[in-house]
Amino acid sequence: MHINKNTSGEPLTSAEKVHLKSCQQCSYEHETISLLNSSVEQIELLPAPQSDWLAIQQRMANKSKVKQTSPIQWFISVAASVTFLAVGWLAWSNYHLQGQLEQVLVVNQQLESQLSLSPSPTFGQVQLLSKVRLLELQLQQTTTQNEKIQLLQQRKKLMTKMINNKQGAEYEFSI
């Protein structure tokens, strides 16, 4: 067992002192460290030049100044935040409208499949079908999703009327 306490400067225990008498390597290291410690205590500290202290103080003063954000930087950060929120809202709105559009399309497809099962349409159904065709033309010409959804909902109502009138009243005749 070799002694490592000399590096920390702690006093040696009696067991370590006995070990120093028997181990030349530890004894040499202990003497070397003791000499280094005594020589360090004898070295006098040299004061730093006054110009160095002034340079350090100037650097500290420059770093301690709190940088204030300019109105331009504040405006840019607010504009970026608003843009981020607007893009997020538009993406959510588009996703929501897309979901509504898909739902309306699915319902319309179901209604059309039920209508196609009818062997012969009645006069009322033919009139409703012509209204549906007009709505489909308007649907192809519109560009906004809100208008498309409104037209699809109108189309859905007409298709529902057609299915409800599928068998017709007793006084109606098939064409």
Secondary structure, 3 states (H helix, E strand, C coil): CCCCHHHCCCCCCHHHHHHHHHCHHHHHHHHHHHHHHHHHHHCCCCCCCHHHHHHHHHHHHHHHCCCCCCHHHHHHHHHHHHHHHHHHHHHHHHHHHHHHHHHHHHHHHHHHHHHHCCCCCEHHHHHHHHHHHHHHHHHHHCCCHHHHHHHHHHHHHHHHHHHHCCCCCCCCCEC
